[in-house]
Amino acid sequence: MADLPRKLNALGDPITTDDIFNADISLSRGWNLISHTLLSEFSKYDIIVNYQENDHSWYEATSHGYISSSMYKWNQNKYESA
């Protein structure tokens, strides 16, 4: 099975700003894959989660179960917990 070709289809509108603070992203119910494409580091604690018209810090949003606390990064040829 490892030799079978694999295909990935991605749909959506790319965020094309060079300022992370202008890159609001609306999430769908379920699993969402989001990637920071600016090749610069930022802290997850700078992320603001807006849920039901209220802003929440990363800590608040994960503590209340609005989002998962799991984050991953791509390193060489594999994902690692970040």
N, C-alpha and C positions, 0 to 999 in steps of 0.2 A: 504494500500500500504506500510505502514511502516514496516510490518511484512515480506515482501517479501525478500528472500535472494538477496544479491548484489554481484556482481563480478567485479573485477578490473583486467585488463590485462595491464601489463607494458612491454614495449619492449625497448631495447637499450643496450648500453655498459656502465657498471658502472665505475665511476671514483674512483680509489682505492688508490689515493695518500693521504698522511697525510698533504700535503702542498697545501693550497688553490691556491697558485700562479702557481702550476703545473696542475691545473684542468681546462684547457680550454674546453669549451662546445660550440658546434655548434648548433644553434637554427634553427628550421624549421619555415616556414611561418605560422602564426596563433598563437594559444595559446600554450605556453610551460610551463610545471611544472618542476621547478628545486628545489632541496632540498640540503642544506648543511648538510652532514652527519657526520661531525667531532665532533659534540656536543660541539663546542666552538663558542663563539660569534665573529662576525666580522662586520665591518661597511659596509653598502651598498655603501658608498663613496670609498671603496677600490676596487669596481667592475669596470673593464675596459670593455667597449663595443666596439668591433671591427665591424664596418659597412662600407662596400665598401672600404676595405683596409685601413681605418682610425680608430685610437683609439679615444674613447670618454669617458669622465668621466660619472659617473651616472647622474649627473645634466645635462650635455650636451645631453646625449642620451635621457633622458626623455623630456627635453625641445624641442628637434627637432622631437619628436614623433617616434623615432626609437623603443623604448620600453615603456611599461606602467610604470607609477610611483607606481602602486599598488604592495605592498608586504604584505604577510601574514605570520603569525607564528602559530604553533600549540601550544595551551595552554590547558592542561588537556584533554578536550574532544571536543574542538572546535577550529576553525580558528579565529584569531583576526588580525586586521590590525596592521602592524608593522611599 
